[in-house]
Amino acid sequence: MTIRRGAANRRPRPGPPRPPKMPAELRPASDLQRELEPEQTVEAAAYDDADLAGAPAEGVAFDRCGFRRTGFAGAHLAGVRFVDCVLESSDLSNLRAENARLERVRLSGCRATGLAANGALLSDVAFAGCKADLTNWRFARFDVVTFEDCNLAGADFTEADLRGASFTGCDLSGAQFHRATMAGARFRRCELAGIGGITSWEGAVVHPDDLLELSYVLAGALGIVVDAGGR
């Protein structure tokens, strides 16, 4: 089931995202915690160099956990919850995380090509230096979420609620925004070539440096021919 978007008058709390509430010390994840089971809850564990690739476990919850160089590639973790977690240099490529919940989470230097997080709810989440191209964020909701220096080329934000999202220095070329809710979403120094759904950008906040490229996208959507030669 996909998440219903918030009411039209919803106003996300001003950023920046609140940081994860991590414990002073994490215990290394046990063998049982590395063999994920459906509806399992893991608390205050460190997953350093762990291989969770391909794991099929619905409804897993990670509470105050740290992940460093952890492999989630190809795992199916529908309904997964990350609360007060830090992910560093981890591989989330092709992870299926439909209807995931992320609250107070920081991801840095992670690879997430092809991640499917449709219907997800993200609150106080920071992405920094992540490769997240071809990701699926359909129907997701972003409450105080920042993307900085991330590759989001070809990402799909169709019908996502982006009112609490901010993008800085990101590659969004070819990303799709059809029927997305954009009022208040912020874009600064982003690559916007070939984006889809430009007519959904009502209320978005765009830095002046991005306006020229955005104008070409808008012209194309309206069927305007730009004659660079002129006469």
Phi, psi and omega per residue, in radians:
M1 nan 2.387 3.132
T2 -1.548 2.693 3.130
I3 -1.301 2.404 3.036
R4 -1.364 2.389 3.121
R5 -1.209 2.695 -3.101
G6 -1.149 2.953 3.133
A7 -1.095 2.749 -3.044
A8 -1.068 -0.460 -3.090
N9 -1.687 0.220 3.128
R10 -1.124 2.330 3.123
R11 -2.125 1.887 -3.138
P12 -1.054 2.572 3.092
R13 -1.111 2.446 3.106
P14 -1.037 2.552 -3.137
G15 -1.399 -3.003 0.054
P16 -1.363 3.019 3.131
P17 -1.057 2.498 3.033
R18 -1.229 2.420 -3.084
P19 -1.275 2.763 3.074
P20 -1.078 2.541 3.083
K21 -1.655 1.457 -3.059
M22 -1.533 2.540 3.070
P23 -1.230 2.866 -3.128
A24 -1.122 -0.527 -3.111
E25 -2.510 2.441 3.090
L26 -1.915 2.484 3.059
R27 -1.538 2.428 3.057
P28 -0.995 2.382 -3.125
A29 -1.034 2.329 3.126
S30 -1.324 2.983 3.099
D31 -1.040 -0.700 3.127
L32 -1.113 -0.678 -3.130
Q33 -1.272 -0.358 3.075
R34 -1.508 -0.324 3.050
E35 -1.751 1.447 -2.983
L36 -1.116 2.432 3.090
E37 -2.093 2.650 3.100
P38 -0.966 2.437 3.105
E39 1.112 0.294 3.120
Q40 -1.308 2.486 3.048
T41 -2.009 2.238 3.139
V42 -2.060 2.260 -3.104
E43 -2.138 2.378 2.978
A44 0.895 0.810 -3.140
A45 -1.991 2.596 3.098
A46 -1.860 2.087 3.093
Y47 -1.826 1.436 3.128
D48 -1.690 2.162 -3.134
D49 0.979 0.583 -3.141
A50 -1.525 2.592 3.116
D51 -1.944 1.788 3.089
L52 -1.918 0.295 -3.075
A53 -1.065 2.343 3.060
G54 1.367 0.034 -3.090
A55 -1.148 2.242 3.067
P56 -1.806 1.751 -3.084
A57 -2.555 1.861 -3.107
E58 -1.448 2.448 3.022
G59 1.311 0.377 3.095
V60 -1.238 2.501 3.118
A61 -2.182 2.213 3.062
F62 -1.908 2.086 -3.079
D63 -2.076 2.043 3.120
R64 0.985 0.913 -3.129
C65 -2.001 2.704 3.085
G66 -2.059 2.435 -3.122
F67 -2.238 2.101 3.109
R68 -2.265 2.093 -3.087
R69 0.957 0.691 -3.140
T70 -1.582 2.426 -3.132
G71 -1.777 1.992 3.043
F72 -1.898 0.109 -2.964
A73 -0.945 2.223 3.064
G74 1.310 0.051 3.125
A75 -1.243 2.735 3.064
H76 -2.098 1.771 -3.067
L77 -2.141 1.040 3.134
A78 -0.997 2.350 3.111
G79 1.244 0.294 -3.138
V80 -1.102 2.590 3.105
R81 -2.170 2.250 3.003
F82 -2.050 2.001 3.130
V83 -2.162 2.187 -3.130
D84 0.940 1.009 -3.097
C85 -2.180 2.694 3.064
V86 -2.182 2.222 3.102
L87 -2.082 2.145 -3.105
E88 -2.196 2.275 3.044
S89 0.840 0.700 -3.116
S90 -1.813 2.801 -3.071
D91 -1.898 1.892 3.105
L92 -1.913 0.377 -3.078
S93 -1.043 2.279 3.086
N94 1.019 0.347 3.005
L95 -1.165 2.301 3.066
R96 -1.730 1.933 -3.058
A97 -2.300 0.921 -3.134
E98 -1.045 2.427 3.108
N99 0.997 0.564 3.088
A100 -1.184 2.779 3.051
R101 -2.216 2.143 3.089
L102 -2.147 2.141 -3.128
E103 -2.337 2.138 -3.074
R104 0.927 1.185 -3.100
V105 -2.228 2.446 3.057
R106 -2.122 2.224 3.102
L107 -2.110 2.202 3.136
S108 -2.352 2.343 3.095
G109 1.074 0.479 -3.100
C110 -1.623 2.655 3.045
R111 -1.824 2.150 -3.073
A112 -2.379 0.540 3.134
T113 -0.979 2.220 3.079
G114 1.363 0.132 3.078
L115 -0.981 2.331 3.090
A116 -1.902 1.809 -3.134
A117 -2.121 0.632 -3.140
N118 -1.092 2.424 -3.128
G119 1.325 0.186 -3.087
A120 -1.330 2.768 3.016
L121 -2.128 2.071 -3.114
L122 -2.058 2.202 -3.117
S123 -2.347 2.148 -3.104
D124 0.988 1.069 -3.115
V125 -2.147 2.364 3.127
A126 -2.139 2.158 3.026
F127 -1.859 2.254 3.130
A128 -2.373 2.171 3.082
G129 1.045 0.625 -3.099
C130 -1.755 2.536 3.030
K131 -1.670 1.791 -3.032
A132 -2.223 0.692 3.134
D133 -1.269 2.654 3.096
L134 1.049 0.454 3.104
T135 -1.408 2.708 -3.108
N136 -1.965 1.906 3.124
W137 -2.022 0.449 -3.107
R138 -1.006 2.342 3.083
F139 1.103 0.171 3.117
A140 -1.322 2.778 3.100
R141 -2.145 2.316 -3.060
F142 -2.012 1.954 3.099
D143 -1.986 1.811 -3.106
V144 1.014 1.227 -3.121
V145 -2.214 2.290 3.140
T146 -2.080 2.424 2.993
F147 -2.059 2.089 3.125
E148 -2.170 2.205 3.088
D149 0.929 0.805 -3.122
C150 -1.925 2.575 3.019
N151 -1.614 1.863 3.132
L152 -2.040 0.457 -3.119
A153 -1.023 2.273 3.105
G154 1.297 0.158 3.122
A155 -1.157 2.618 -3.084
D156 -1.978 1.896 3.103
F157 -1.882 0.467 -3.118
T158 -0.966 2.209 3.107
E159 0.997 0.381 3.037
A160 -1.379 2.691 3.041
D161 -1.726 1.785 -3.037
L162 -1.818 0.303 -3.065
R163 -1.103 -0.402 3.126
G164 -1.884 0.368 -3.079
A165 -1.829 2.600 3.103
S166 -2.392 2.316 -3.109
F167 -2.129 2.135 3.132
T168 -2.253 2.162 3.101
G169 1.085 0.607 -3.065
C170 -1.849 2.603 3.009
D171 -1.592 1.856 3.137
L172 -1.936 0.330 -3.100
S173 -1.026 2.289 3.121
G174 1.315 0.062 3.124
A175 -1.201 2.643 -3.071
Q176 -1.938 2.275 -3.109
F177 -2.194 0.445 -3.074
H178 -1.041 2.230 3.087
R179 1.003 0.399 3.047
A180 -1.337 2.714 3.055
T181 -1.708 2.029 -2.874
M182 -2.059 -0.132 -3.045
A183 -1.013 2.041 3.138
G184 1.695 -0.250 3.069
A185 -1.100 2.449 -3.023
R186 -2.061 2.420 -3.133
F187 -2.316 2.260 3.140
R188 -2.497 2.196 3.115
R189 0.951 0.812 -3.107
C190 -1.889 2.630 3.011
E191 -1.477 2.058 -3.015
L192 -2.093 0.223 -3.095
A193 -1.093 2.325 3.015
G194 1.275 0.268 3.130
I195 -1.176 2.642 3.115
G196 -1.913 2.645 3.113
G197 1.419 0.530 -3.105
I198 -1.045 -0.464 -3.141
T199 -1.248 -0.110 3.079
S200 -1.589 0.023 -3.018
W201 -1.465 0.305 3.131
E202 -1.042 2.198 3.104
G203 1.534 -0.075 3.098
A204 -1.193 2.622 -3.132
V205 -1.876 2.012 -3.025
V206 -2.078 2.343 3.106
H207 -1.197 2.539 -3.122
P208 -0.945 -0.556 -3.128
D209 -1.115 -0.370 -3.096
D210 -1.679 -0.098 -3.005
L211 -1.183 -0.667 -3.088
L212 -1.068 -0.877 -3.136
E213 -1.104 -0.687 3.140
L214 -1.134 -0.581 3.136
S215 -1.128 -0.631 3.094
Y216 -1.153 -0.688 3.110
V217 -1.121 -0.767 -3.140
L218 -1.130 -0.719 3.108
A219 -1.049 -0.744 3.118
G220 -1.104 -0.692 3.136
A221 -1.153 -0.510 -3.140
L222 -1.610 0.030 3.122
G223 1.340 0.350 3.134
I224 -1.451 2.300 3.102
V225 -1.646 2.139 3.134
V226 -1.644 2.013 -3.120
D227 -1.709 1.690 -3.096
A228 -1.153 -0.477 -3.108
G229 -1.263 -0.817 -3.139
G230 1.160 2.797 3.099
R231 -2.560 nan nan
